[in-house]
């Protein structure tokens, strides 16, 4: 399951979607929205996506993971639109015969998603102002390497 | 020829629109769309190095040759997750 949704992500549902008879492990990553950014208090967030390309890139990242690790099923669900603090912005679930592969694939999926999937986060602050969260592509690569 | 230009995030805010059909000359490449954006708002210059381009839903290099009817997206640094 690869999906963008304007609704709250039901983690349990995403988890259930990857359960397979041959799998002995399920790894779930949940990204949640933070109430602070660079020392400023964030009151809410909004995610914008280039929807058809975002879905296409999410599907590609899933295929990359499937090519690298022995995984059974993978689901990636990303929230778009307005998101309140503490809610899930992304849920990734990976099942595999053995846990090590599930952990590795899950880590890879979130890291790649943050690099290549065209989704943008806008943070709204206490004073009513808002800013796009923008890390340059170069910085991001450096962060990944570090 | 005509292309459909799509802007997101900071690029959309700077330009003041999110989608527009624009006329470009034959032989134009992906990064040429930035020149017209810079003319509309000089602040685009600051973003030049951090913008990426996608043509028909695929990332391309700035020198990718455009053709009539292409959907060209300007992709600022992504921040999903």
Backbone of each chain as ProteinMPNN parsed JSONL, in Angstrom:
{"seq_chain_A": "XXXXXXXXXXXXXXXXXXXXXXXXXXXXXXXXXXXXXXXXXXXXXXXXXXXXXXXXXXXXXXXXXXXXXXXXXXXXXXXXXXXXXXXXXXXXXXXXXXXXXXXXXXXXXXXXXXXXXXXXXXXXXXXXXXXXXXXXXXXXXXXXXX", "coords_chain_A": {"N_chain_A": [[0.847, -1.191, 0.0], [0.698, 2.062, -0.996], [0.325, 5.389, -0.359], [-1.148, 8.674, -0.308], [-2.688, 10.745, 2.047], [-5.408, 12.758, 3.214], [-6.528, 12.409, 5.576], [-6.387, 11.405, 9.097], [-3.76, 9.15, 9.868], [-4.195, 5.763, 10.257], [-2.387, 3.885, 12.205], [-2.441, 1.199, 13.008], [-3.886, 0.017, 10.975], [-2.165, 0.307, 8.793], [-0.067, -1.251, 9.67], [-1.332, -3.769, 9.801], [-1.697, -4.171, 7.09], [0.646, -5.198, 6.056], [1.088, -7.659, 7.079], [2.006, -10.955, 6.569], [1.833, -14.442, 5.763], [4.364, -15.598, 5.485], [6.026, -13.97, 6.866], [8.126, -13.099, 9.628], [8.514, -10.937, 11.098], [7.577, -7.569, 11.757], [8.267, -4.276, 11.03], [7.714, -1.012, 12.095], [7.692, 2.363, 11.249], [6.98, 5.494, 12.561], [6.455, 8.755, 11.782], [6.172, 11.76, 13.515], [4.573, 14.943, 14.135], [6.365, 17.733, 15.241], [6.53, 20.089, 18.012], [8.233, 22.227, 17.901], [10.687, 24.24, 16.187], [13.815, 25.104, 15.205], [14.079, 26.528, 17.623], [11.698, 27.919, 17.783], [8.208, 28.01, 18.625], [6.005, 25.713, 17.289], [2.748, 25.617, 16.022], [1.019, 24.312, 14.293], [1.082, 22.227, 11.329], [1.545, 21.92, 7.764], [1.336, 19.856, 4.985], [2.397, 19.793, 1.681], [2.048, 18.279, -1.494], [3.399, 17.155, -4.595], [1.334, 15.521, -6.037], [0.891, 13.241, -8.02], [3.555, 12.682, -8.732], [4.749, 12.293, -6.273], [3.518, 9.936, -5.373], [4.424, 8.203, -7.334], [7.217, 8.303, -6.852], [7.302, 7.322, -4.251], [6.441, 4.724, -4.708], [8.575, 3.874, -6.218], [10.711, 3.975, -4.405], [9.868, 2.004, -2.678], [10.093, -0.227, -4.374], [12.866, -0.195, -4.718], [13.712, -0.867, -2.139], [12.612, -3.402, -1.973], [14.201, -4.668, -3.81], [16.622, -4.731, -2.558], [16.474, -5.958, -0.05], [15.294, -8.942, 1.592], [12.216, -8.779, 1.785], [8.76, -9.062, 2.774], [6.219, -7.621, 2.58], [5.481, -4.148, 1.975], [4.337, -1.062, 3.216], [3.596, 2.342, 2.697], [2.49, 5.308, 3.946], [1.658, 8.633, 3.618], [0.803, 11.652, 5.137], [-1.074, 14.462, 3.962], [-1.881, 17.995, 3.659], [-3.398, 19.889, 6.378], [-1.936, 19.283, 9.549], [-2.102, 18.415, 12.919], [-0.127, 19.088, 15.888], [1.787, 16.381, 17.127], [0.478, 14.445, 15.747], [0.536, 11.74, 13.319], [2.692, 12.034, 10.582], [3.798, 10.442, 8.72], [3.68, 6.968, 8.034], [5.384, 3.972, 7.97], [5.509, 0.624, 7.118], [7.026, -2.528, 7.303], [7.249, -5.869, 6.447], [8.981, -8.926, 6.981], [10.722, -12.085, 6.54], [12.704, -12.237, 8.494], [13.828, -10.255, 11.292], [16.009, -8.454, 11.037], [16.244, -7.622, 8.384], [13.833, -6.305, 8.049], [14.144, -4.113, 9.784], [16.332, -2.787, 8.556], [15.358, -2.244, 5.947], [13.226, -0.581, 6.555], [14.441, 1.66, 7.694], [15.916, 2.535, 5.51], [13.791, 3.176, 3.766], [12.494, 5.422, 4.994], [14.592, 7.247, 5.025], [15.203, 7.558, 2.266], [12.737, 8.434, 1.328], [12.632, 10.979, 2.494], [14.563, 12.212, 1.005], [13.871, 12.153, -1.747], [11.088, 12.215, -2.339], [8.591, 14.311, -3.569], [7.413, 16.243, -1.405], [6.375, 18.798, 0.767], [6.911, 20.541, 3.792], [5.157, 22.849, 5.742], [5.528, 25.062, 8.359], [3.596, 26.409, 10.964], [3.669, 29.151, 13.126], [3.495, 30.391, 16.577], [3.052, 33.19, 16.484], [1.494, 33.502, 14.302], [2.775, 33.563, 11.895], [4.271, 31.779, 9.09], [6.412, 29.222, 7.715], [8.147, 27.571, 5.061], [9.679, 24.472, 5.51], [12.859, 24.173, 4.72], [15.564, 22.526, 3.563], [18.588, 22.625, 1.993], [19.205, 20.676, -0.986], [21.799, 19.852, -1.141], [22.731, 20.105, 1.488], [21.13, 18.239, 2.638], [22.034, 15.859, 1.526], [24.565, 15.833, 2.62], [23.915, 15.584, 5.303], [22.772, 13.094, 5.313], [24.987, 11.586, 4.632], [26.531, 12.007, 6.842]], "CA_chain_A": [[0.0, 0.0, 0.0], [1.397, 3.349, -1.071], [-0.817, 6.3, -0.315], [-1.165, 10.006, 0.311], [-4.03, 10.884, 2.608], [-5.726, 14.0, 3.936], [-7.099, 12.008, 6.864], [-5.478, 10.835, 10.104], [-3.264, 7.825, 9.469], [-4.459, 4.717, 11.249], [-1.157, 3.08, 12.236], [-2.813, -0.221, 13.113], [-4.317, -0.415, 9.644], [-0.962, 0.21, 7.956], [0.645, -2.425, 10.188], [-2.055, -4.978, 9.377], [-1.622, -4.345, 5.635], [1.875, -5.887, 5.634], [1.211, -8.981, 7.703], [1.981, -12.029, 5.572], [2.116, -15.715, 6.436], [5.79, -15.961, 5.469], [6.845, -13.015, 7.602], [8.333, -13.365, 11.045], [8.75, -9.654, 11.759], [7.038, -6.36, 11.146], [8.879, -3.081, 11.574], [6.884, 0.143, 11.763], [8.227, 3.683, 11.567], [5.959, 6.529, 12.594], [6.961, 10.122, 11.898], [5.131, 12.597, 14.114], [4.838, 16.371, 13.999], [7.031, 18.331, 16.404], [5.987, 21.406, 18.385], [9.258, 23.272, 17.87], [11.561, 24.236, 15.028], [14.848, 26.14, 15.377], [13.821, 27.342, 18.81], [10.374, 28.571, 17.748], [7.099, 27.103, 18.898], [5.167, 25.417, 16.128], [1.385, 25.319, 16.478], [0.465, 23.291, 13.392], [1.869, 22.045, 10.117], [0.796, 21.593, 6.563], [2.17, 19.191, 3.986], [1.966, 19.929, 0.292], [2.708, 17.253, -2.309], [3.187, 17.059, -6.044], [0.737, 14.223, -5.737], [1.198, 12.079, -8.877], [4.983, 12.355, -8.691], [5.042, 11.785, -4.932], [3.107, 8.526, -5.336], [5.352, 7.484, -8.206], [8.514, 8.177, -6.19], [7.133, 6.418, -3.105], [6.412, 3.365, -5.261], [9.93, 3.528, -6.656], [11.511, 3.72, -3.206], [9.437, 0.684, -2.205], [10.728, -1.229, -5.253], [14.303, -0.219, -4.394], [13.857, -1.633, -0.886], [12.318, -4.811, -2.275], [15.332, -5.201, -4.546], [17.825, -4.826, -1.717], [16.289, -6.82, 1.122], [14.286, -9.989, 1.494], [11.052, -8.321, 2.541], [7.505, -9.638, 2.291], [5.338, -6.528, 2.129], [5.829, -2.796, 2.422], [3.323, -0.019, 3.06], [4.04, 3.698, 3.008], [1.358, 6.242, 3.901], [2.074, 9.977, 4.024], [-0.29, 12.606, 5.33], [-0.945, 15.781, 3.339], [-2.83, 18.953, 4.209], [-3.106, 20.37, 7.727], [-1.689, 18.228, 10.534], [-1.89, 18.968, 14.249], [1.064, 18.625, 16.608], [1.689, 15.07, 17.749], [-0.151, 13.46, 14.861], [1.479, 11.067, 12.428], [2.814, 12.584, 9.24], [4.124, 9.326, 7.83], [3.784, 5.643, 8.658], [5.989, 2.99, 7.071], [5.503, -0.718, 7.716], [7.751, -3.516, 6.499], [7.294, -7.215, 7.009], [10.003, -9.773, 6.354], [10.878, -13.342, 7.274], [13.576, -12.029, 9.652], [13.726, -8.864, 11.751], [17.097, -7.575, 10.633], [15.91, -7.073, 7.069], [12.72, -5.373, 8.232], [14.727, -2.889, 10.354], [17.169, -2.11, 7.554], [14.523, -1.735, 4.856], [12.397, 0.506, 7.086], [15.35, 2.806, 7.828], [16.186, 2.974, 4.137], [12.576, 3.771, 3.2], [12.244, 6.78, 5.5], [15.697, 8.114, 4.583], [15.027, 7.84, 0.831], [11.524, 9.252, 1.183], [12.965, 12.359, 2.843], [15.454, 12.774, -0.021], [13.399, 12.216, -3.135], [9.645, 12.323, -2.579], [8.239, 15.734, -3.591], [6.457, 16.665, -0.381], [6.953, 19.938, 1.48], [6.294, 20.829, 5.093], [5.086, 24.255, 6.132], [5.283, 25.142, 9.799], [2.885, 27.607, 11.424], [4.186, 29.522, 14.44], [2.605, 31.053, 17.555], [2.719, 34.57, 16.115], [0.658, 33.514, 13.113], [3.583, 33.468, 10.679], [4.546, 30.404, 8.683], [7.599, 29.069, 6.875], [8.432, 26.257, 4.499], [10.872, 23.847, 6.06], [13.668, 23.959, 3.523], [16.953, 22.188, 3.741], [19.013, 22.503, 0.597], [19.467, 19.292, -1.385], [23.208, 19.564, -0.818], [22.809, 19.893, 2.936], [20.451, 16.998, 2.963], [22.941, 14.777, 1.158], [25.635, 15.837, 3.605], [23.349, 15.062, 6.545], [22.609, 11.648, 5.129], [26.307, 10.968, 4.637], [27.061, 12.109, 8.196]], "C_chain_A": [[0.89, 1.252, 0.0], [0.319, 4.401, -1.238], [-0.475, 7.681, 0.252], [-2.57, 10.166, 0.861], [-4.201, 12.207, 3.336], [-6.274, 13.683, 5.325], [-6.023, 11.511, 7.825], [-5.039, 9.454, 9.659], [-3.537, 6.843, 10.607], [-3.284, 3.737, 11.232], [-1.451, 1.583, 12.215], [-3.193, -0.8, 11.741], [-3.118, -0.621, 8.706], [-0.171, -1.035, 8.36], [-0.012, -3.71, 9.675], [-1.874, -5.257, 7.886], [-0.372, -5.09, 5.188], [2.021, -7.286, 6.226], [1.014, -10.066, 6.654], [2.369, -13.331, 6.259], [3.603, -16.064, 6.497], [6.647, -15.019, 6.329], [6.932, -13.356, 9.074], [8.551, -12.078, 11.824], [8.058, -8.541, 10.999], [7.707, -5.18, 11.835], [8.046, -1.895, 11.135], [7.609, 1.42, 12.162], [7.086, 4.687, 11.524], [6.64, 7.884, 12.753], [5.85, 10.979, 12.459], [5.54, 14.068, 14.054], [5.292, 16.969, 15.328], [6.472, 19.713, 16.716], [7.044, 22.5, 18.429], [10.136, 23.117, 16.637], [12.525, 25.399, 15.158], [14.519, 27.094, 16.517], [12.477, 28.058, 18.82], [9.278, 27.543, 17.976], [6.201, 26.959, 17.677], [3.775, 25.021, 16.619], [0.671, 24.315, 15.574], [1.33, 23.225, 12.141], [0.962, 21.733, 8.947], [1.76, 20.936, 5.58], [1.545, 19.375, 2.615], [2.707, 18.865, -0.51], [2.449, 17.519, -3.78], [2.648, 15.642, -6.198], [1.1, 13.075, -6.7], [2.676, 11.688, -8.837], [5.367, 11.778, -7.336], [4.69, 10.298, -4.838], [4.078, 7.68, -6.166], [6.711, 7.264, -7.519], [8.427, 7.264, -4.966], [7.129, 4.965, -3.591], [7.813, 2.924, -5.685], [10.829, 3.185, -5.463], [11.159, 2.345, -2.622], [10.093, -0.411, -3.052], [12.228, -1.343, -4.982], [14.54, -1.072, -3.147], [13.622, -3.12, -1.143], [13.481, -5.472, -3.014], [16.554, -5.445, -3.675], [17.693, -5.782, -0.545], [15.193, -7.844, 0.878], [13.097, -9.594, 2.378], [9.782, -8.911, 1.943], [6.618, -8.54, 1.723], [5.785, -5.195, 2.716], [4.622, -1.881, 2.229], [3.909, 1.327, 3.471], [2.842, 4.628, 2.856], [1.847, 7.59, 4.414], [0.863, 10.894, 4.084], [-0.026, 13.867, 4.524], [-2.042, 16.697, 3.892], [-2.441, 19.338, 5.628], [-2.974, 19.207, 8.71], [-1.429, 18.892, 11.88], [-0.637, 18.377, 14.883], [0.799, 17.254, 17.231], [0.999, 14.035, 16.892], [0.904, 12.851, 13.944], [1.488, 11.737, 11.065], [3.135, 11.486, 8.239], [4.171, 8.03, 8.636], [4.307, 4.676, 7.598], [5.993, 1.647, 7.789], [6.162, -1.691, 6.752], [7.658, -4.868, 7.185], [8.356, -8.012, 6.264], [10.11, -11.057, 7.155], [11.693, -13.149, 8.55], [13.693, -10.549, 9.997], [14.792, -7.932, 11.207], [16.782, -6.884, 9.308], [14.782, -6.039, 7.183], [13.232, -4.039, 8.789], [15.476, -2.101, 9.285], [16.327, -1.485, 6.446], [13.715, -0.528, 5.325], [13.222, 1.784, 7.196], [15.637, 3.419, 6.444], [14.976, 3.719, 3.562], [12.34, 5.194, 3.701], [13.351, 7.733, 5.045], [15.531, 8.511, 3.114], [13.811, 8.73, 0.592], [11.851, 10.725, 1.441], [13.877, 13.017, 1.804], [14.753, 13.047, -1.342], [11.908, 12.439, -3.347], [9.218, 13.795, -2.501], [7.059, 16.088, -2.688], [7.15, 17.764, 0.408], [6.148, 20.232, 2.734], [6.312, 22.336, 5.347], [4.725, 24.304, 7.612], [4.623, 26.478, 10.141], [3.301, 27.885, 12.871], [3.148, 30.27, 15.275], [2.134, 32.426, 17.111], [1.895, 34.656, 14.82], [1.444, 33.416, 11.802], [3.798, 31.994, 10.31], [5.749, 30.377, 7.75], [7.669, 27.67, 6.309], [9.689, 25.732, 5.158], [11.749, 23.458, 4.881], [15.115, 23.7, 3.89], [17.451, 22.039, 2.314], [19.322, 21.038, 0.288], [20.886, 18.888, -1.002], [23.346, 19.243, 0.664], [22.226, 18.547, 3.31], [21.349, 15.797, 2.666], [24.045, 14.667, 2.207], [25.15, 15.24, 4.926], [23.227, 13.548, 6.47], [23.953, 10.952, 5.246], [26.868, 10.951, 6.054], [26.329, 11.144, 9.098]], "O_chain_A": [[1.717, 1.45, 0.89], [-0.504, 4.319, -2.149], [0.355, 7.828, 1.149], [-3.539, 9.768, 0.216], [-3.281, 12.711, 3.981], [-6.459, 14.58, 6.147], [-4.895, 11.231, 7.421], [-5.837, 8.677, 9.136], [-3.159, 7.07, 11.756], [-3.195, 2.872, 10.361], [-0.804, 0.811, 11.508], [-2.863, -1.938, 11.408], [-3.064, -1.582, 7.938], [0.326, -1.775, 7.511], [0.662, -4.616, 9.184], [-1.891, -6.41, 7.455], [-0.321, -5.572, 4.056], [2.966, -8.007, 5.909], [0.005, -10.1, 5.948], [3.14, -13.328, 7.219], [4.056, -16.732, 7.426], [7.846, -15.245, 6.498], [5.976, -13.828, 9.688], [8.746, -12.099, 13.04], [7.963, -8.563, 9.772], [7.717, -5.087, 13.062], [7.704, -1.767, 9.959], [8.087, 1.541, 13.29], [6.317, 4.724, 10.563], [7.323, 8.128, 13.748], [4.723, 10.95, 11.965], [6.723, 14.386, 13.935], [4.692, 16.742, 16.379], [6.002, 20.423, 15.827], [6.782, 23.588, 18.94], [10.308, 22.018, 16.112], [12.104, 26.554, 15.216], [14.662, 28.31, 16.389], [12.159, 28.743, 19.791], [9.39, 26.381, 17.586], [5.711, 27.939, 17.116], [3.639, 24.193, 17.52], [-0.183, 23.557, 16.036], [2.201, 24.068, 11.928], [-0.197, 21.345, 9.099], [2.874, 21.418, 5.378], [0.352, 19.152, 2.409], [3.872, 18.58, -0.232], [1.402, 18.045, -4.154], [3.394, 14.697, -6.452], [1.572, 12.033, -6.244], [3.01, 10.505, -8.901], [6.209, 10.884, -7.252], [5.458, 9.502, -4.296], [4.494, 6.597, -5.756], [7.282, 6.176, -7.595], [9.364, 6.52, -4.676], [7.732, 4.091, -2.969], [8.186, 1.76, -5.534], [11.605, 2.231, -5.51], [12.029, 1.621, -2.138], [10.588, -1.402, -2.516], [12.793, -2.436, -5.011], [15.456, -1.893, -3.108], [14.326, -3.979, -0.611], [13.722, -6.67, -2.87], [17.414, -6.261, -4.007], [18.685, -6.354, -0.093], [14.291, -7.637, 0.066], [12.985, -10.005, 3.533], [9.732, -9.222, 0.752], [6.306, -8.532, 0.532], [6.378, -5.128, 3.793], [3.964, -1.928, 1.19], [4.625, 1.43, 4.467], [2.251, 4.727, 1.781], [2.387, 7.68, 5.516], [0.017, 10.9, 3.189], [1.121, 14.301, 4.412], [-3.001, 16.235, 4.509], [-1.298, 19.141, 6.04], [-3.779, 18.276, 8.708], [-0.629, 19.823, 11.973], [-0.151, 17.32, 14.479], [-0.27, 17.003, 17.787], [0.938, 12.864, 17.266], [2.012, 13.372, 13.81], [0.439, 11.98, 10.468], [2.791, 11.584, 7.061], [4.642, 8.007, 9.773], [3.766, 4.571, 6.497], [6.432, 1.549, 8.935], [5.894, -1.681, 5.55], [7.957, -4.99, 8.373], [8.597, -7.8, 5.075], [9.656, -11.129, 8.297], [11.431, -13.795, 9.564], [13.661, -9.693, 9.114], [14.524, -6.76, 10.944], [17.033, -5.689, 9.148], [14.789, -5.022, 6.489], [12.819, -2.971, 8.337], [15.275, -0.896, 9.132], [16.553, -0.34, 6.053], [13.54, 0.435, 4.579], [12.755, 2.864, 6.833], [15.602, 4.634, 6.254], [15.129, 4.773, 2.943], [12.018, 6.079, 2.909], [13.082, 8.889, 4.719], [15.702, 9.679, 2.764], [13.843, 9.65, -0.225], [11.407, 11.606, 0.705], [13.952, 14.244, 1.734], [15.014, 14.064, -1.985], [11.502, 12.819, -4.445], [9.453, 14.454, -1.488], [5.913, 16.213, -3.117], [8.346, 17.687, 0.687], [4.918, 20.185, 2.752], [7.336, 23.001, 5.189], [3.762, 23.682, 8.059], [5.041, 27.535, 9.667], [3.29, 26.995, 13.722], [2.106, 30.71, 14.789], [0.979, 32.796, 17.321], [1.635, 35.746, 14.312], [0.863, 33.215, 10.735], [3.541, 31.092, 11.108], [6.066, 31.364, 7.086], [7.304, 26.699, 6.972], [10.656, 26.471, 5.341], [11.428, 22.534, 4.134], [15.795, 24.556, 4.455], [16.796, 21.386, 1.502], [19.658, 20.261, 1.182], [21.145, 17.755, -0.598], [23.98, 18.261, 1.051], [22.742, 17.825, 4.163], [21.417, 14.847, 3.446], [24.414, 13.572, 2.63], [25.872, 14.49, 5.583], [23.533, 12.826, 7.42], [24.072, 9.89, 5.857], [27.581, 10.025, 6.44], [26.624, 11.07, 10.291]]}, "seq_chain_B": "XXXXXXXXXXXXXXXXXXXXXXXXXXXXXXXXXXXXXXXXXXXXXXXXXXXXXXXXXXXXXXXXXXXXXXXXXXXXXXXXX", "coords_chain_B": {"N_chain_B": [[6.638, 26.593, -28.655], [4.541, 24.991, -26.173], [4.534, 24.586, -22.633], [3.494, 23.007, -19.566], [3.821, 24.603, -16.622], [4.636, 23.846, -13.32], [4.546, 24.804, -9.95], [5.819, 24.579, -6.626], [5.645, 24.792, -3.007], [8.068, 26.991, -1.697], [8.708, 28.062, -4.186], [6.273, 28.395, -5.456], [5.144, 30.313, -3.752], [6.907, 32.478, -4.164], [6.523, 33.038, -6.87], [3.822, 33.434, -7.045], [1.892, 31.917, -8.241], [0.605, 28.619, -8.988], [0.404, 27.002, -11.151], [0.774, 27.118, -14.648], [0.32, 27.592, -18.125], [2.936, 27.976, -20.273], [4.715, 29.714, -22.846], [7.489, 28.56, -24.532], [10.688, 28.741, -26.145], [11.732, 26.75, -28.987], [14.018, 24.148, -28.338], [14.496, 24.792, -25.757], [15.644, 24.174, -22.387], [15.205, 22.399, -19.249], [16.075, 24.055, -17.039], [15.811, 26.565, -18.101], [13.327, 27.602, -17.545], [13.591, 28.849, -15.194], [14.701, 31.327, -15.711], [12.614, 32.957, -16.641], [11.134, 32.982, -14.347], [12.825, 34.32, -12.611], [12.74, 36.825, -13.749], [10.185, 37.55, -13.001], [10.352, 37.567, -10.25], [13.02, 38.552, -8.479], [14.082, 37.275, -6.313], [14.215, 34.607, -6.826], [16.736, 34.082, -7.73], [18.321, 33.551, -5.499], [17.595, 30.993, -4.961], [18.399, 29.459, -6.967], [20.487, 27.483, -6.975], [19.451, 25.498, -5.33], [17.169, 24.472, -6.398], [15.405, 21.83, -8.02], [14.429, 20.01, -10.977], [11.576, 18.567, -12.552], [10.365, 16.612, -15.183], [7.478, 15.617, -16.662], [6.862, 14.056, -14.384], [9.32, 12.955, -13.631], [12.539, 13.276, -12.162], [14.908, 15.47, -13.624], [18.005, 16.55, -15.16], [19.214, 19.951, -15.241], [19.812, 20.586, -17.862], [18.098, 19.215, -19.454], [16.329, 18.604, -22.399], [13.396, 20.209, -23.438], [10.082, 19.368, -24.642], [7.187, 20.05, -26.709], [4.212, 20.345, -24.851], [5.126, 19.22, -22.507], [5.073, 18.586, -18.968], [6.416, 20.584, -16.648], [8.028, 20.722, -13.64], [9.004, 22.741, -10.907], [11.082, 21.99, -8.357], [11.547, 22.649, -5.128], [13.821, 22.222, -2.273], [12.952, 19.186, -0.769], [10.779, 18.243, 1.966], [9.449, 16.184, 3.282], [8.155, 13.495, 5.387]], "CA_chain_B": [[5.925, 25.454, -28.079], [3.976, 25.281, -24.854], [4.712, 23.61, -21.55], [2.725, 23.308, -18.357], [4.76, 24.828, -15.534], [4.033, 23.639, -11.995], [5.411, 25.291, -8.879], [5.443, 24.1, -5.3], [6.331, 25.29, -1.814], [8.601, 28.353, -1.764], [8.681, 28.532, -5.578], [4.89, 28.831, -5.673], [4.966, 31.565, -3.013], [7.674, 33.555, -4.806], [5.956, 33.363, -8.183], [2.435, 33.85, -6.881], [0.954, 31.002, -8.913], [1.045, 27.231, -8.835], [0.361, 26.284, -12.421], [0.56, 28.039, -15.76], [0.823, 27.151, -19.426], [3.836, 29.032, -20.745], [5.306, 29.579, -24.165], [8.963, 28.55, -24.485], [11.219, 28.579, -27.5], [12.255, 25.436, -29.362], [15.379, 23.948, -27.848], [14.613, 25.152, -24.341], [15.934, 23.097, -21.441], [14.438, 22.522, -18.008], [16.421, 25.186, -16.177], [15.444, 27.837, -18.736], [12.096, 28.139, -16.954], [13.981, 29.696, -14.064], [14.98, 32.691, -16.183], [11.372, 33.733, -16.645], [10.713, 33.147, -12.947], [13.689, 35.368, -12.043], [12.214, 38.106, -14.235], [8.979, 37.884, -12.243], [10.743, 37.821, -8.871], [14.488, 38.41, -8.422], [14.458, 36.387, -5.195], [14.468, 33.264, -7.348], [18.188, 33.922, -7.912], [18.866, 32.932, -4.285], [17.198, 29.592, -4.892], [18.866, 28.813, -8.186], [21.288, 26.27, -6.738], [18.776, 24.439, -4.576], [15.972, 23.976, -7.092], [15.535, 20.714, -8.963], [13.378, 20.031, -11.995], [10.989, 17.281, -12.95], [9.606, 16.692, -16.424], [6.534, 14.498, -16.739], [6.94, 13.292, -13.13], [10.641, 12.362, -13.405], [13.619, 14.247, -11.979], [15.818, 15.591, -14.77], [19.053, 17.556, -14.991], [18.83, 21.267, -15.748], [20.012, 20.696, -19.313], [17.16, 18.304, -20.145], [15.644, 19.282, -23.504], [11.931, 20.144, -23.318], [9.304, 19.278, -25.876], [5.85, 20.613, -26.614], [3.259, 19.604, -24.026], [5.724, 18.688, -21.282], [4.74, 19.16, -17.665], [7.705, 20.892, -16.026], [7.822, 21.135, -12.252], [10.14, 23.273, -10.165], [11.059, 21.246, -7.09], [12.43, 23.153, -4.061], [14.234, 21.148, -1.358], [11.78, 18.494, -0.235], [10.818, 18.162, 3.434], [8.434, 15.252, 3.764], [8.581, 12.585, 6.445]], "C_chain_B": [[5.45, 25.809, -26.669], [4.292, 24.172, -23.859], [3.781, 23.985, -20.402], [3.722, 23.404, -17.206], [4.041, 24.649, -14.203], [5.028, 24.036, -10.914], [4.891, 24.83, -7.523], [6.2, 24.865, -4.22], [6.817, 26.731, -2.017], [8.55, 28.91, -3.19], [7.293, 29.065, -5.934], [4.656, 30.183, -4.984], [5.677, 32.729, -3.705], [7.038, 33.994, -6.119], [4.525, 33.869, -8.079], [1.442, 33.035, -7.697], [1.483, 29.578, -8.787], [1.069, 26.459, -10.159], [0.072, 27.256, -13.546], [1.061, 27.389, -17.047], [1.682, 28.281, -19.967], [4.433, 28.673, -22.1], [6.83, 29.57, -23.994], [9.48, 28.306, -25.898], [11.741, 27.154, -27.725], [13.683, 25.316, -28.829], [15.566, 24.335, -26.394], [14.921, 23.924, -23.491], [15.245, 23.413, -20.107], [14.773, 23.791, -17.219], [16.128, 26.547, -16.817], [14.186, 28.437, -18.099], [12.412, 29.074, -15.79], [14.208, 31.145, -14.499], [13.706, 33.545, -16.177], [10.862, 33.948, -15.219], [11.531, 34.254, -12.279], [13.207, 36.748, -12.494], [10.971, 38.526, -13.451], [9.298, 38.19, -10.782], [12.231, 37.509, -8.714], [14.938, 37.478, -7.3], [14.729, 34.955, -5.654], [15.967, 33.0, -7.539], [18.794, 33.184, -6.717], [18.607, 31.432, -4.231], [17.772, 28.756, -6.024], [19.558, 27.467, -7.928], [20.512, 25.152, -6.056], [17.504, 23.935, -5.239], [16.317, 22.788, -7.981], [14.361, 20.802, -9.926], [12.857, 18.627, -12.237], [10.223, 17.523, -14.242], [8.766, 15.42, -16.528], [6.754, 13.503, -15.597], [8.263, 12.568, -12.893], [11.658, 13.477, -13.166], [14.492, 14.274, -13.222], [16.919, 16.586, -14.398], [18.58, 18.86, -15.629], [18.944, 21.384, -17.259], [19.098, 19.757, -20.108], [16.328, 19.077, -21.174], [14.118, 19.09, -23.407], [11.272, 19.955, -24.676], [7.882, 19.781, -25.621], [4.951, 19.73, -25.747], [3.827, 19.028, -22.74], [5.141, 19.363, -20.037], [6.058, 19.341, -16.922], [7.461, 21.409, -14.613], [9.118, 21.662, -11.66], [10.041, 22.717, -8.745], [12.037, 21.863, -6.087], [12.839, 21.98, -3.158], [13.026, 20.499, -0.683], [11.904, 18.339, 1.282], [9.685, 17.298, 3.972], [8.984, 14.416, 4.902], [8.055, 13.02, 7.784]], "O_chain_B": [[5.896, 26.785, -26.065], [4.315, 22.989, -24.199], [3.341, 25.129, -20.285], [4.382, 22.425, -16.856], [2.974, 25.222, -13.98], [6.198, 23.654, -10.956], [3.685, 24.71, -7.308], [7.231, 25.49, -4.469], [6.053, 27.588, -2.461], [8.365, 30.114, -3.372], [7.167, 30.071, -6.632], [4.046, 31.083, -5.561], [5.127, 33.824, -3.82], [7.018, 35.182, -6.44], [4.068, 34.641, -8.922], [0.28, 33.42, -7.83], [2.664, 29.365, -8.513], [1.681, 25.396, -10.26], [-0.787, 28.127, -13.409], [2.095, 26.722, -17.056], [1.216, 29.411, -20.106], [4.623, 27.505, -22.441], [7.39, 30.475, -23.377], [8.785, 27.734, -26.737], [12.133, 26.459, -26.788], [14.453, 26.275, -28.869], [16.666, 24.22, -25.853], [14.528, 22.803, -23.812], [14.774, 24.526, -19.873], [13.877, 24.515, -16.784], [16.191, 27.572, -16.139], [14.006, 29.654, -18.118], [11.628, 29.958, -15.445], [13.938, 32.076, -13.74], [13.724, 34.703, -15.76], [10.239, 34.967, -14.92], [11.003, 35.03, -11.482], [13.255, 37.714, -11.732], [10.73, 39.718, -13.258], [8.6, 38.979, -10.145], [12.648, 36.354, -8.804], [16.05, 36.952, -7.336], [15.39, 34.186, -4.957], [16.413, 31.853, -7.514], [19.654, 32.318, -6.876], [19.311, 30.694, -3.542], [17.654, 27.531, -6.046], [19.259, 26.461, -8.57], [20.871, 23.982, -6.185], [16.83, 23.059, -4.696], [17.375, 22.745, -8.609], [13.421, 21.569, -9.716], [13.588, 17.641, -12.142], [9.515, 18.521, -14.376], [9.285, 14.304, -16.487], [6.823, 12.292, -15.805], [8.334, 11.669, -12.054], [11.654, 14.492, -13.862], [14.784, 13.231, -13.807], [16.783, 17.36, -13.451], [17.663, 18.867, -16.45], [18.249, 22.193, -17.873], [19.312, 19.538, -21.3], [15.702, 20.084, -20.846], [13.624, 17.967, -23.308], [11.821, 20.327, -25.713], [7.443, 19.915, -24.479], [4.938, 18.508, -25.9], [3.098, 18.414, -21.961], [4.772, 20.538, -20.055], [6.736, 18.364, -16.604], [6.771, 22.409, -14.418], [10.191, 21.101, -11.882], [9.061, 22.939, -8.035], [13.24, 21.625, -6.184], [12.281, 20.887, -3.259], [12.186, 21.184, -0.1], [13.013, 18.306, 1.815], [9.049, 17.628, 4.973], [10.124, 14.597, 5.331], [8.318, 12.366, 8.792]]}, "name": "protein", "num_of_chains": 2, "seq": "XXXXXXXXXXXXXXXXXXXXXXXXXXXXXXXXXXXXXXXXXXXXXXXXXXXXXXXXXXXXXXXXXXXXXXXXXXXXXXXXXXXXXXXXXXXXXXXXXXXXXXXXXXXXXXXXXXXXXXXXXXXXXXXXXXXXXXXXXXXXXXXXXXXXXXXXXXXXXXXXXXXXXXXXXXXXXXXXXXXXXXXXXXXXXXXXXXXXXXXXXXXXXXXXXXXXXXXXXXXXXXXXXXX"}
